[in-house]
């Protein structure tokens, strides 16, 4: 039997207003595959519209599913924010986002900074109009003894793979930032995991699956699209090509019987670090 009946890969956006009616970059995109059926890349002007589509697909295909999102599912161990369902619930208690994507992510980040450090940081990056004592436009010095700037998986990619384009989860604004995607994304995953018709099936990987051990139901995973080449796909928008490439990568792993190994902890990961990733930080699917 195939590991998953349905695969959905999502390129996320933290925009604060709807995207153009014409499919455009830097908004939400997804691609899915199920039982031999492959979608084209689908464009969504808002996060809420994207999540409605994901909910629709998960209800229509009631078997096992993997849904990948291109934002971190956790924060560096020791920061107090945690990861997976716990982080999603904590963020959802603070962050608001309406159907037109208007949200209070900078206010939330400033409040988190006040709680974590009593000053600016670790979150940083915002428009000048959102700057305050607790959130700065530019990166402040990272002076935090209890936790690191980078998650273990990000440090591995930077140090061992020389992937310098990967961003820290603390950066909220401007090119290459992913922090706002995590805040808005985890809030939406909390809401999805509370839907009455799906709640009993949803698990956050690797936090609730023990890596590859319990992959039944609906598995929510973190992805980083830059791991997969998208150059062979015929679409003018990079975001669209990337979700197609990520979907096909996992479908190929499933077809070859190698998918479960892709969800397992890397063999080189030391036990204390493995526990940090499984309990707090999360991992990026496909990083071995």
Backbone as a ProteinNet text record, in pm:
[ID]
protein_1_A
[PRIMARY]
XXXXXXXXXXXXXXXXXXXXXXXXXXXXXXXXXXXXXXXXXXXXXXXXXXXXXXXXXXXXXXXXXXXXXXXXXXXXXXXXXXXXXXXXXXXXXXXXXXXXXXXXXXXXXXXXXXXXXXXXXXXXXXXXXXXXXXXXXXXXXXXXXXXXXXXXXXXXXXXXXXXXXXXXXXXXXXXXXXXXXXXXXXXXXXXXXXXXXXXXXXXXXXXXXXXXXXXXXXXXXXXXXXXXXXXXXXXXXXXXXXXXXXXXXXXXXXXXXXXXXXXXXXXXXXXXXXXXXXXXXXXXXXXX
[TERTIARY]
83.9	0	87.5	41.3	114.3	112.8	219.4	228.4	120.8	94.4	-8.6	-99.9	-229.1	-324.9	-328.8	-292.4	-297.8	-173	-112.6	1.9	-32.3	-15	-36.9	88.6	139.3	252.3	212.6	250.4	199.9	315.1	308.9	397.6	317.3	363.5	286.7	318.1	233	252.9	206.4	279.9	240	186.3	147.6	98.4	-19.7	-35.1	-140.4	-259.3	-263.8	-375.8	-388.2	-503.3	-520.9	-425.7	-383.8	-301	-381.6	-314.9	-384.6	-473.8	-575.2	-661.2	-581.9	-487.7	-401.6	-298.5	-280.1	-181.6	-46.1	6.1	126.2	218.3	341.6	438.7	408.5	467.2	459.9	319	239.8	110.5	102.4	-7.8	-17.5	-38.2	33.7	21	18.8	-48.4	-37.8	-47.1	3.6	-10.8	-39.5	-124.3	-159.8	-156.9	-146.7	-153.6	-226.3	-313.4	-391.1	-434.5	-395.9	-442.5	-424.2	-307.6	-274.2	-316.5	-390.7	-434.1	-336.7	-294.6	-201.4	-264.4	-260.7	-316.2	-213.3	-261.2	-173.8	-146.8	-53.9	-31.5	-153.5	-205.5	-325.5	-287.8	-343.5	-310.8	-423.7	-385.2	-483.6	-444.6	-539.8	-514.7	-495.1	-550.4	-542.4	-509.4	-461.5	-435.9	-564.9	-669.3	-795.3	-849.5	-835.9	-881.3	-796.4	-666.9	-578.5	-616.4	-641.8	-677.6	-813.7	-905.7	-1034.9	-1014.8	-925.2	-897.6	-832.4	-738.8	-674.6	-778.6	-865	-971.2	-1059.2	-1094.6	-1177.7	-1109.6	-981	-908.6	-899.5	-873.2	-859.8	-991.6	-1100.8	-1232.5	-1267.8	-1238	-1271	-1192.3	-1063.7	-980.2	-962.3	-1042.4	-1048.4	-946.1	-847.3	-742.3	-628.4	-510	-393.1	-344	-284.9	-241.6	-117.9	-37.9	74.8	56.8	62	49.2	174.7	253.4	377.6	364.4	420.8	416.2	558.2	587.1	724.4	750.1	727.4	766.6	803.5	889.3	929.9	812.3	814.1	710.3	751.9	871.5	917.9	1024.1	1065.3	1162.7	1280.9	1395.5	1511.9	1481.8	1530.6	1506	1554.1	1470.7	1503.3	1442	1384.4	1324.5	1190.1	1128.5	1000	881.6	905.9	795.4	759.2	854.3	825.8	803.4	729.2	704.3	580.2	541.5	427.8	296.9	213.2	80.1	86.6	183.1	193.2	224.8	322.1	355.6	239.7	173.8	60.5	-51.5	-80.3	-187	-149.3	-23.9	21.4	12	57	49.6	-95.3	-179.9	-320.7	-394.7	-349.7	-412.6	-380	-279.8	-234	-253.8	-243.1	-243.4	-382.1	-420.8	-546.1	-516.3	-597.4	-582.7	-720	-767.8	-903.6	-903.7	-1019	-1031.4	-960.6	-923.9	-847.7	-698.2	-658	-518.7	-464.3	-545.7	-500.5	-467.9	-350.3	-307	-222.7	-201.5	-128.2	5.8	73.7	193.7	305.5	320.8	428.3	399.1	274.1	236.4	260.9	225	246.3	395.1	476.1	620.7	679.2	633.4	681.3	643.8	522.8	480	560.9	589.2	672.1	812.4	867.9	1000.1	1000.7	897.8	890	889.7	817.3	811.1	943	1004.8	1125.4	1247.9	1264.5	1390.2	1373	1252.1	1231.3	1278.1	1314.4	1361.3	1345.7	1421	1415.1	1483	1422.2	1476.1	1420.3	1421.5	1491.2	1421.1	1287.4	1220.5	1266.9	1281.7	1320.7	1273.6	1266.4	1226.8	1081.4	1056.8	920.2	922.5	808.5	802.1	829.3	876.6	906.2	783.3	666.3	543.1	509.9	566.8	539.1	650.2	756.8	870.2	834.6	901	875.2	996.2	984.1	1089.7	1121.7	1021.5	1036.9	1051.7	1041.9	1058.5	1124.9	1240.2	1318	1317.7	1338.8	1343.8	1464.6	1578.2	1701.4	1731.7	1817.4	1850.8	1928.8	1880.9	1957.8	2064.3	2153.6	2250.2	2175.2	2224.2	2160.3	2227.4	2164.7	2221.5	2128.4	2121.8	2031.5	2108.9	2128.1	2207.5	2128.7	1997.5	1915.3	1888.6	1906.7	1876.8	1961.8	1969.2	2051.7	1968.9	2037.9	1968.6	1909.3	1976.2	1937.1	1890.4	1789.9	1751.9	1860.9	1860.2	1962.4	1961.2	1845	1836.8	1888.2	1860.3	1908.2	2059.8	2111.8	2257.5	2327.3	2268.7	2325.7	2327.6	2218.2	2212.1	2312.5	2328.6	2421.3	2567.3	2597.9	2737	2785.1	2700.6	2740.9	2704.5	2592.4	2547.5	2574	2623.4	2650.6	2526.2	2412.7	2285.6	2262.5	2330	2323.4	2194.5	2113	1987.9	1878.8	1900.2	1798.4	1795.4	1675.9	1658.9	1627.7	1661	1626.5	1478.3	1420.8	1279.6	1250.5	1353.2	1332.9	1314.4	1354.4	1344.2	1203	1138.4	996.1	967.4	1064.8	1028.8	1140.3	1104.4	1187.2	1233.8	1310.7	1348.1	1410.2	1360.4	1417	1366.3	1278.5	1229.8	1130	1126.8	1034.2	960.2	1000.7	939.9	791.3	749.9	607.6	528.6	590.7	524	495.7	591.2	569.8	458	458.1	354	215.3	198.2	66.5	34.1	135.8	111.6	74.2	148.2	117.9	-19.3	-56.9	-192.5	-296.3	-275.9	-371.1	-368.2	-251.9	-245.1	-317.8	-309.6	-388.3	-536.8	-582.1	-724.2	-764.6	-677.5	-706.5	-716.4	-624.5	-620.4	-737.7	-814.2	-930.1	-1061.6	-1053.2	-1175.3	-1237.3	-1365.3	-1426	-1415.3	-1420.3	-1417.5	-1276.7	-1173.2	-1034.8	-951.1	-993.3	-908.9	-851.9	-933.4	-889.5	-785.4	-764.9	-672.9	-539.9	-529.7	-414	-301.1	-178.4	-57.3	49.3	122.1	234	361.7	431.4	558.4	673.3	775.8	790.9	740.7	683	646.3	551	453.7	348.2	353.3	457.1	467.2	586.9	670.1	798.3	872.4	891.2	954.6	873.3	927.7	859.8	769.5	757.3	690.4	539.2	475.9	329.6	284.7	282.2	249.7	109.2	20.3	-116.9	-194.6	-305.3	-387.3	-339.7	-354.1	-310.9	-183.7	-73.3	56.2	91.7	107.8	149.6	301.1	367.9	513.5	568.9	689.8	764.2	849	847.8	930.8	1014.1	1116.7	1195.1	1211.3	1132.5	1129.4	1263.7	1358.1	1487.7	1564.8	1518.6	1584.8	1562.4	1457.6	1420.5	1431.5	1490.7	1502.6	1366	1338.7	1209.5	1226	1348.1	1375.7	1308.7	1270.2	1210.4	1060.9	1001.6	857.2	826.8	723.9	687.8	581.1	627.4	536.8	615.6	556.1	632.5	664.1	597.1	612.6	685.3	793.7	878.1	800.4	714.2	636.9	557.5	498.3	420.3	508.9	624.2	716.6	763.5	785.7	838.4	738.6	610.9	514.9	496.8	505.2	498.9	618.8	737.6	858.9	855.5	809.1	801.4	701	587.8	488.1	543.3	605.8	655.6	771.4	851.7	959.5	902.9	799.5	744.7	670.7	598.4	530.4	631.7	746.1	850.8	906.8	924.1	970.8	870.3	743.6	639.7	644.3	654.5	654.8	775.1	888	1009.7	1023.3	928.5	934.1	1031.9	1076	1174.9	1115.1	982.8	921	935.6	916	921.9	1059.9	1163.7	1298.7	1316	1249	1259.9	1203.7	1113.4	1053	1128.7	1230	1304	1409.4	1454.3	1560.4	1692.1	1770.6	1902.2	1986	2056.1	2134.6	2246.1	2292.5	2404.1	2359.7	2230.4	2179.6	2200.6	2277.5	2303.7	2173.7	2166.2	2041.2	1987.9	2070.2	2015.3	1955.7	2020.6	1969.1	1844.3	1841.9	1722.6	1601.1	1619.5	1508.5	1466.1	1561.5	1528.2	1443.8	1484.3	1410.7	1271.5	1261.6	1132.7	1038.7	1092	1008.8	982	1077.7	1064.3	1085.5	1193.8	1236.6	1173.6	1143.6	1097.9	1213.5	1179.4	1279.5	1222.8	1309.4	1267.4	1265.3	1150.4	1138	1236	1310.6	1405.8	1548.3	1573	1710	1764.3	1870.2	1925.8	2072
-119.2	0	124.3	229.4	355.7	418.5	490	554.1	660.3	737.6	841.3	829.7	848	851.2	988.1	1089.7	1227.4	1302	1375.7	1461.6	1602.5	1698.3	1840.1	1915.9	1999.7	2084.6	2231	2313.8	2451	2550.1	2654.5	2769.8	2879.2	2923.8	3010.3	3158.2	3242.9	3387.7	3450.4	3550.5	3624.6	3762.6	3783	3913.8	3960.2	4091.4	4149.1	4199	4162.5	4201.5	4098.8	4090	3991.6	4016.1	3907.7	3918.1	3959.9	3989.9	4027	3913.6	3949.7	3847.3	3758.5	3816.5	3738.5	3663.9	3534.3	3457.8	3527.8	3541.3	3620.8	3553	3596.3	3546.2	3601.1	3536.3	3582.1	3581.7	3488.4	3459.6	3308	3255.9	3112.4	3032.1	2922.6	2827.2	2686.9	2595.7	2455.4	2365.3	2244.2	2138.4	2010.1	1925.3	1801.1	1684.1	1565	1441.3	1337.1	1260.7	1158.5	1050	926.1	808.5	823.2	870.8	885.6	1016.4	1097.9	1228.4	1336.3	1421.8	1529.5	1662.5	1756.2	1889	1976.2	2083	2192.9	2273.8	2365.9	2455.7	2545.7	2555	2633.2	2758.4	2871	3002	3050	3115	3168.5	3310.7	3399.2	3539.5	3560.1	3470.4	3485.1	3351.8	3359.9	3239.8	3165.2	3239.8	3173.8	3093.3	3146.3	3071.2	2946.3	2957.3	2841.4	2734.7	2774.7	2678.3	2614.9	2688.9	2630.7	2520.6	2544.8	2444.1	2320	2340.3	2227.7	2146.2	2213	2143.2	2062.9	2122.6	2054.4	1927.7	1937.1	1820.7	1711.4	1749.2	1649.8	1579.9	1647.4	1585.5	1496.6	1542.6	1464.3	1333.7	1337.7	1218.1	1177.3	1082.5	1053.9	950.1	921.4	829.4	903.7	844.6	908.1	1022.1	1123.3	1240.7	1301.6	1365.5	1446.1	1585.4	1686	1825.1	1899.2	1946.2	2015.1	2165.3	2240.1	2386	2440.8	2547.6	2598	2705.4	2669.1	2755.5	2667.6	2718.5	2639.8	2607.4	2485.7	2439.3	2456.5	2507.8	2521.4	2627.7	2652.5	2756.1	2693	2760	2702.2	2658.1	2540.9	2483.7	2578.4	2595.7	2683.6	2821.5	2854.9	2987.4	3000	2886	2887	2885.8	2895.9	2895.6	2755.4	2662.9	2525.1	2504.4	2398.4	2365.7	2282.3	2259	2174.5	2229.6	2141	2178.5	2280.4	2263.1	2354.4	2496.4	2511.6	2643.8	2701.9	2617.8	2664.6	2717.6	2647	2689	2818.2	2829.7	2949.9	3071.4	3056	3166.6	3201.9	3102.2	3126.2	3201.4	3187.2	3261.9	3410.6	3445.9	3584.5	3650.5	3572.6	3629.9	3625.5	3735.3	3741.6	3764.2	3703.8	3720.7	3703	3804.5	3796.1	3737.3	3732.5	3667	3744.4	3869.5	3945.9	3948.2	3866.8	3849	3960.4	4057.9	4158.4	4089	4117	4044.5	4133.6	4087.9	4164.9	4101.6	4044.3	3965.9	4048	4174.5	4254.1	4285.8	4312.9	4334.4	4208.1	4093.5	3966.4	3942.1	3964.7	3944.2	4035.7	4160.2	4253	4203.6	4153.8	4100.4	3977.7	3892.1	3774.4	3817.3	3918.5	3967.8	4019.2	4092.5	4144.9	4030.7	3923.7	3808.9	3733.1	3713.5	3630.8	3702.8	3829	3898.2	4028	4080.8	4209.1	4327.4	4302.4	4408.8	4368.1	4433.4	4400.3	4266.3	4185.1	4054.4	3947.1	3821.9	3770.8	3800.1	3822.1	3857.2	3995.7	4014	4145.4	4159.6	4286.6	4317.5	4358.1	4483.5	4532.2	4665.2	4710.4	4846.6	4946.8	5063.9	5165.4	5198.2	5190.3	5223.9	5122.5	5002.6	4898	4884.4	4963.9	4952.9	5004.7	4946.6	4985.2	4949.7	4969	4931.1	4782.4	4702.4	4557.1	4494.3	4574.1	4520.6	4626.3	4591.9	4688.4	4656.1	4759.3	4743.4	4659.4	4690	4618.4	4515	4421.7	4312.3	4363	4335.5	4371.2	4265.1	4294.9	4193.2	4073.9	3954	3833.2	3798.4	3839	3818.4	3731.4	3605.9	3514	3387.6	3365.2	3252.2	3121.6	3130.7	3010.8	2937.3	3003.7	2941.5	3005.6	2936.4	2980.8	3056	3123.1	3195.9	3100	2985.8	2892.9	2761.1	2702.5	2565.7	2470.2	2350.9	2251.3	2221.2	2204.9	2171.5	2286.8	2410.3	2525.2	2538.6	2516.3	2524.1	2417.5	2297.8	2192.7	2235	2290.2	2331.8	2443.6	2534.5	2645.1	2597.6	2516	2478.2	2364	2264	2144.4	2149.5	2210.9	2216.9	2352	2447.6	2582.3	2647.3	2620.8	2677.8	2810.1	2914.4	3042.4	3119.1	3070.1	3140.3	3109.7	3007.2	2975	3084.8	3118.8	3231	3184.2	3267.9	3239.3	3266.3	3188.4	3202.2	3333.7	3402.5	3528.9	3647.5	3635.2	3746.8	3753.9	3868.2	3881.7	3953.2	4027.4	4123.8	4136.7	4172.1	4194	4062.4	4073.2	3959.6	3846	3726	3608.1	3578.9	3662.4	3639.5	3524.6	3452.6	3340.9	3347.4	3440.5	3449	3479.8	3570.5	3603.1	3487.7	3413	3294.9	3193.6	3176.2	3082.3	3128	3256.3	3306.5	3289.6	3336.9	3326.3	3181.8	3104.8	2966.9	2876.4	2886.2	2800.9	2834.2	2960.6	2996.7	2921.7	2916.3	2847.2	2696.3	2641	2497.2	2462.7	2550.7	2530.1	2525.6	2618.5	2622.6	2498.6	2455	2334.7	2212.9	2202.9	2086.7	2083.9	2190.9	2197.3	2179.2	2160	2136.7	2003.1	2001.2	1878.7	1757.8	1781.1	1668.7	1619.8	1689.5	1651.5	1630.6	1687.5	1695	1560	1455.5	1323.8	1260.1	1315.4	1255.4	1329	1448.6	1534.9	1510.4	1500.4	1489.4	1582.4	1647.4	1733.2	1649.4	1649.2	1576.7	1670.2	1620.3	1487.4	1479.7	1588.3	1602.8	1493.1	1458.2	1365.8	1231.9	1212	1089.2	1003.4	1053.5	987.4	962.6	1071	1068.2	982.2	867.4	786.3	678.5	670.4	556	558.6	673.9	682.9	781.9	737.7	825.5	801.3	750.3	732.9	861.8	877.5	997.3	1108.3	1233	1350.9	1403.6	1399.3	1439.4	1578	1674.3	1809	1816.5	1857.8	1857.2	1992.2	2018.2	2135.7	2098.8	2184.2	2163.7	2289.3	2273.1	2386.2	2364.7	2435.3	2406.8	2412.7	2487.6	2499.4	2368.7	2267	2136.5	2064.7	2102.3	2030	2120.3	2068.9	2146.5	2163.3	2285.2	2314	2359.3	2353.5	2414.3	2342.7	2217.5	2142.7	2168.2	2245.1	2268.9	2394.4	2383.3	2491.4	2580.5	2674.6	2772	2900.4	3016.4	3141	3185.2	3126.4	3172.7	3066.8	3108.6	3016.1	2944.9	3015.5	2953.9	2834.4	2848.7	2739.9	2621.8	2650.8	2542.6	2468.1	2540.5	2477.3	2383.1	2419.5	2327	2202.4	2218	2101.4	2009.6	2069.8	1990.6	1918.6	1987.3	1924.9	1809.7	1830.2	1722.4	1601.4	1624.6	1512.3	1441.7	1516.3	1453.6	1352.1	1389.9	1296.5	1182.2	1210.7	1102.9	1001.9	1051.4	960.8	876.1	936.6	861.7	753.3	786.2	688.4	573.2	606.8	504.1	411	464.4	383.9	313.4	337	275.1	341.8	463.5	532.7	644.5	659.8	773.6	766.7	647.9	639.4	680	640.9	679.1	830.9	898.9	1044.7	1113.2	1045.3	1101.2	1062.5	980.5	934.2	1036.1	1026.8	1115.2	1079.4	1177.9	1146	1062.6	964.7	876.2	949.5	1059.8	1131.9	1225.2	1240.4	1334.3	1276.7	1345.7	1299	1293.5	1200.5	1178.7	1303.7	1384.6	1506.9	1601.9	1612.2	1698	1638.5	1506.4	1439.9	1472.8	1469.3	1498.2	1644.8	1735.5	1877.2	1898.6	1832.9	1847.8	1787.3	1670.8	1601.3	1670.2	1733.7	1792.4	1942.2	2014.6	2160.1	2219.7	2182.7	2258.5	2213.7	2083.7	2031.9	2003.2	1966.4	1931.2	1963.5	1967.1	1991.9	1859.3	1823.4	1697.6	1691.6	1582	1563.7	1598.4	1662.6	1691.6	1568.2	1510.8	1386	1404.3
0	0	0	-71.8	-74.3	63.8	95.1	225.8	242	135.6	140.2	18.5	41.7	-68.3	-135.4	-61.4	-109.8	-65.2	-157.7	-127.4	-171.3	-79.7	-109.3	-68	-156.6	-122.9	-141	-42.4	-34.9	-26	-108.2	-97.1	-27.5	88	177.2	154.9	207.7	201.4	331.5	377.9	497.5	462.5	337	293	377.9	386.9	470.3	389.2	261.6	175.4	63.4	-2.6	-110.1	-226.3	-288.8	-406.7	-528.3	-639.2	-762.1	-812.2	-888.7	-947.1	-1042.6	-1113.8	-1202.3	-1118.7	-1143.1	-1066.5	-1062	-939.3	-917.7	-817.6	-817.3	-720	-581.8	-482.4	-343.4	-287.3	-332.5	-273	-256.3	-211.3	-184.5	-312.4	-321.6	-431	-372	-441.2	-401.4	-523.2	-505.5	-605.1	-529.6	-586.5	-518.1	-615.3	-557.2	-633.4	-551.6	-615.7	-544.3	-640.2	-608.5	-681.8	-832.7	-870.9	-1011.1	-1073	-1000.7	-1050.7	-1004.1	-1096.8	-1065.7	-1102.5	-1009.8	-1037.2	-1107.3	-1168	-1204.2	-1077.8	-1084	-970.5	-954.9	-833.6	-805.8	-726.5	-767.8	-710.6	-620.5	-509.8	-416	-376.1	-380.2	-348.2	-198	-116.6	28.6	94.7	217.4	295.2	326.2	356.7	391.7	274.5	152.8	35.1	15.3	39.5	28	129.8	253	357	329.9	272.8	234.7	130.8	36.5	-66	-4.6	87.8	154.7	231.5	302.9	376.9	282.2	169.8	70	19.5	-12.3	-62.3	43.6	166.8	273	301.6	285.5	305.5	187.5	66.2	-53.5	-59.8	-16.9	-16	129.9	174.3	316.8	363.9	280.6	321.9	389.7	387	446.7	357.3	418.5	342.3	404.7	320.9	365.4	307	393.8	349.9	393.6	297.8	326.8	310.1	403.4	401.4	411.5	336.6	331.7	437.2	563.2	673.9	793.1	882.1	999.1	1089.4	1141.6	1234	1380	1404.8	1541.6	1554.7	1677.7	1711.3	1785.5	1786.6	1853.5	1996.3	2029.7	2162	2270.9	2371.9	2482.3	2472.3	2356.1	2338.4	2408.4	2440.8	2507.4	2413.9	2283.2	2187	2140.4	2150.2	2115.3	1966.7	1936.1	1796.4	1780.5	1656	1626.4	1680	1730.3	1777.4	1891.7	1982.3	2096.4	2050.9	1960.3	1908.6	1829.6	1750	1670.1	1759	1868.1	1958.7	2030.3	2071.5	2141.3	2050.2	1926.7	1831	1801.1	1784.3	1750.8	1861.1	1983.9	2093.6	2087	2007.8	2002.1	1866.2	1759.5	1625.4	1562.9	1500.6	1426.7	1278.7	1193.2	1049.2	987.5	914.7	860.1	720.1	657.8	527	415.8	441.1	342.6	376.5	475.2	517.1	606.1	644.2	739.5	871.2	927.4	1047.5	1138	1259.3	1360.1	1394.4	1295.1	1323.2	1386.7	1349.7	1407.6	1554.7	1585.5	1724.9	1807.1	1750.4	1819.9	1842.4	1740.1	1754.5	1860.9	1865.8	1968.4	2107.6	2121.9	2251.8	2290.5	2192.8	2221	2264.7	2197.2	2235.9	2379.5	2414.8	2551.2	2652.2	2619.9	2710.9	2715.2	2598.9	2590.7	2645.9	2607.4	2639.6	2717	2719.2	2784.8	2703.1	2577.4	2488.8	2343.9	2256.5	2113.8	2089.3	2005.1	1972.7	2064.2	2018.9	1899.5	1765.7	1766.9	1641.8	1597.5	1467.8	1416.2	1272.1	1227.6	1091.6	1082.9	1041.4	1028.9	955	905.5	852.3	964.8	930.3	1031.6	1114.8	1054	1125.9	1234.6	1227.3	1326.2	1428.6	1415.3	1506.1	1645	1744.8	1883.2	1968.4	2096.7	2190	2180.8	2142.3	2143.6	2004.6	1898.5	1763.3	1676.8	1620.1	1543.5	1394.4	1314.7	1170	1130.1	1190.2	1159.1	1267.6	1232.4	1323.3	1443.9	1564.9	1684.1	1712.1	1802.9	1845.3	1904.5	1874.7	1928	2059.7	2167.7	2301.4	2385	2350.5	2418.9	2454.7	2583.8	2630.3	2632.4	2641.2	2658.3	2527.2	2414.3	2285.1	2176.5	2063.2	1951.4	1848.3	1758.4	1651.2	1548.8	1527.9	1422.4	1481.6	1421.5	1456.8	1409.9	1462.2	1427.9	1278.6	1220.5	1077.8	992.3	1032.4	956.3	966.9	1086.5	1104.3	1020.3	1013.7	930.1	783.6	735.4	595.5	566.4	659.6	640	647.7	746.9	770.6	681.6	661.9	588.3	440.5	408.6	268.8	204.2	283.2	232.7	172.3	233.9	188.5	261.4	216.7	286.1	258.4	166.9	137.8	239.9	323	422.1	528.2	572.9	664	805	902.4	1039.8	1065.1	1151.5	1183.6	1254.6	1302.6	1374	1279.7	1153.7	1059.5	1001.6	1019.7	986	855.1	801.4	696.9	595.1	476	357.5	296.4	190.6	106.6	187.4	162.3	225	363.5	415.7	551.9	554.9	666.9	683.4	816.5	903.9	1035.1	1032.2	945	935.2	875.8	783.8	729.3	840.3	932	1042	1134	1169.3	1259	1197.5	1075.4	1011.3	975.9	936.6	895.2	1010.6	1121.1	1235.2	1293.1	1287.6	1330.9	1247.5	1117.3	1029.5	1051.9	1081.9	1108.3	1237.8	1335.2	1456.9	1424.5	1341.7	1306.6	1227.5	1135.8	1058.5	1149.3	1245.1	1334.2	1431.3	1438.1	1525.7	1450.1	1319	1241.2	1283.3	1319.1	1372.9	1280.1	1148.4	1055.7	1025	1076.3	1048.3	1173.9	1285.8	1405.1	1446.9	1439.6	1487.6	1396.8	1277.4	1181.9	1170.8	1224.2	1199.1	1298.8	1243.3	1324.8	1268.4	1358.6	1319.6	1319.4	1206.1	1194.4	1229.7	1300.4	1360.3	1504.6	1552.8	1693.8	1742	1656.9	1698.5	1624.1	1546.8	1467.7	1508.1	1599.9	1629.2	1498.6	1425.1	1294.6	1197.8	1154.6	1051.3	1109.7	1241.2	1303.6	1285.4	1306.5	1304.2	1197.2	1075.1	962.6	907.1	988.2	943.5	968.1	896.2	910.4	818.7	864.9	789.8	856	783.8	837.7	783.8	873.7	837.4	849.5	743.4	739.8	696.6	742	697.5	576.5	474.8	356.1	330.3	251.1	200.5	50.9	-30.4	-173.7	-243.9	-190.9	-257	-262.4	-188.9	-193.2	-325.9	-398.1	-520.6	-642.6	-748.3	-872	-937.9	-983.6	-1047	-1192.4	-1242.6	-1372.6	-1489.5	-1471.9	-1583.6	-1598.2	-1507.4	-1510.8	-1592.4	-1675.2	-1766.3	-1702.5	-1624.9	-1563.8	-1541.6	-1569.6	-1559.4	-1416.8	-1316.2	-1178.4	-1096.5	-1033.3	-957.3	-847.3	-774.9	-666.8	-717.9	-835	-893.9	-930.1	-989.7	-1025.8	-901.6	-793.7	-673.3	-607.7	-603.9	-541.7	-627.7	-757.9	-845.8	-822.3	-809.6	-789	-654	-549.6	-417.5	-417.3	-478.9	-486.1	-558	-672.3	-751.3	-682.6	-606.8	-529.6	-431.3	-355.5	-258	-326.3	-432.8	-505.5	-560.4	-607	-654.9	-540.7	-422.5	-306.4	-267.7	-274	-242.6	-342.6	-471.1	-575.7	-564.6	-518.7	-508.9	-374.6	-283.3	-152.3	-56.5	-88.5	-6.7	78	75.9	143.5	294.8	352.5	498	550.2	478.5	519.9	517.2	423.1	414.4	538.1	610.2	730.9	857.8	845.7	963.5	1005.1	1129	1177.3	1109	1067.6	1009.9	1106.3	1054	1138.7	1212	1155.6	1216.3	1329.4	1348.5	1448.3	1588.9	1671.6	1808.6	1887.8	1982.4	2056	2124.2	2191.2	2252.3	2148.3	2031.4	1925	1861.8	1848.3	1794.6	1880.6	2010.9	2100.9	2090.8	2079.1	2062.4	1936.7	1828.5	1702.2	1712	1771.9	1782.3	1880.6	1983	2086.2	2066.7	2005.9	1999.5	1860.4	1794.8	1676.6	1546.5	1535.2	1407.4	1313.8	1191.6	1090.1	954.2	853.6	715	641.3	587.4	515.8	399.5	392.9	284.3	319.3	433.1	475.8	546.8	492.1	545.7	581.3
[MASK]
++++++++++++++++++++++++++++++++++++++++++++++++++++++++++++++++++++++++++++++++++++++++++++++++++++++++++++++++++++++++++++++++++++++++++++++++++++++++++++++++++++++++++++++++++++++++++++++++++++++++++++++++++++++++++++++++++++++++++++++++++++++++++++++++++++++++++++++++++++++++++++++++

